[in-house]
Amino acid sequence: MRALVTGAAGFIGSHLSERLLRDGATVIGLDALTDYYSRDRKERNLIDLRGRAGFTFTEASLSDADLSSLLDDVTHVFHLAAQPGVRKSWGRDFRVYTVNNVDATQTLLEACKGRPIERLVFASSSSVYGDEVPLPMREHAHLQPVSPYGVTKLAAEHLCHLYHANHGVPTVSLRYFTVYGPRQRPDMGFSRFLRAAMRGDAVTQFGDGRQTRDFTFVADAVAATVAAATRGTPGTVYNIGGGTRVELLDVFRLIEGITGQPLRIEQVDTQHGDMRDTYADTSRARAELAFSPAVALDAGLRAQYDWIVAEHE
């Protein structure tokens, strides 16, 4: 396998690149190293990749990169580059999301037309579902995102489908459900909660704390992504979830047990764009990708905590 990984310096992208190299693939990493969070954090994500045989890295956006050269002899494309974050996607910042999530995806798909690529795996999100979908969430549900971020991820999914239907680009879309673990972005919930507990800072609780999420450990998400590159049916969407639906208040209790520190909670109003509940029906991924999440939430949280301690963050 000769793989192009966009977003290779990111949380999931760096783990995926390492897994592909372990499996014997050649990996071309592409990342714009945008300022959504610190460049230093992304550079550290690349430490175990730089200098390894079979890995090359290009710092560029999809709009500026020489995709014609980067895609030469590539057999698989993993498109993880995106502007993340639900709460920042409102207002003037929405332009950043349309450029990095919609325009960039179309640019990549256009560059893949007519090439002998075996799969293009797109990293989508559970944010495409919204709050009106019955639980567990199934891929064929009527999608009504409640955030601008979710709208852009859904638009990118539609682009993947139309380039498959009209130009034969073998796209597979994966809807990740709240991925966590070592290297998780600093703005994400578990990163903020664990660091707050370790420092004795207050934890912000949006709403009543009864909202639920289906949490997916990063190694499980990566395993599903790799499987999608060989087993995924082109033109198909798959839910990738951890298999457990957990209330935020229960997460706080787990974190107190792992860190040995009580959490100070500051409750504020629910934020616009935050979904009330997520829970993935993964039967399609189990049947077609042999997807079976292996890491339980308590073990995964412990791994993330141990990584934060080791990094002295």
C-alpha positions, 0 to 999 in steps of 0.5 A: 500500500502507498497511502496519502494521509491528509491531516497526518499531524493531527490526533487521529492522523498521526496514529493512523500513519504510525499504524500504516507504517507498522503494517508495511505501507509507504505513507505520504503525510500532508498537513497544513499545521493550522493554528486551531491548536498549537503547532508545537503539539502537532510537531510532537505528534510527528516525532515518531514519524519523522525520519522513519523509513517509508514516511515523507511529510509535506506541510501544505493545505490541500488548496496549495499542495501539488496533489498531482505529484503527491498522488503519483502511484498512491493506492489509498487516500485517507482524508482526515484533514479538516477544521474541527470543533462544533462550538467555534463553527458559528459566525465569521469562523464558518468561512474557515470551515467551508474552506477547510472542510468542503472546498478542500474535500472537493479539491482532493476528490477532483485530483483523484478523478481518473487515478487507479486509487483503490479506496479514498477513506473520508473521516466524517463525524457523528455530528451529521446526525443532529438531535432528531434521529432515533437511537441507536443512530443508523446510517440511513437516518434522516440527517439534520445537523445542529451545528455549522461544523456538522453541516460541512462534514455532511456536505463533504460526505455528499461530495464523496458520494457524488464523485463516486457515482459520477466519476468512479472515485472509490470513496468510503465515509466513516462517521467517527463517534467522539474519538479519544485517547493519547494525543487527543486535541486539547480543546476536546472534553477528555483532554480538558477534564483530565487536565483540570482534575490534575491541576485542581481547576474547575471543570465546565459542565454544559447543561445538566450533565445528563447528555450522553456520548458514544466514546471511541478509543483512537486505536479502535477508530484507526483499526476501522479506518485501515479496514475500510481501505480494503474491505469498505464498499465504495459509495458506502457510509459506516458508523464507527463507535465504541459501543457504550453510551455514557452520561457526562456525569459518569465520565466525571466519576471515572476521571475522579477515580483515575486521577484520584482528585475530586472535580470542581464543577461549574455548570453553564448553559448548553452551547449552541450546536452541542448534540444531546445524545449520540449512540452508534449502530455499528452493525454495518461496520461489524458485518462489512469491516469486521469492526469490533471495538476492543478498548473499554472506556475506563481502560482508554481513559487511563491510557489518555491520562498516563500519556498526559502525565508522561508528556508533562502537559 
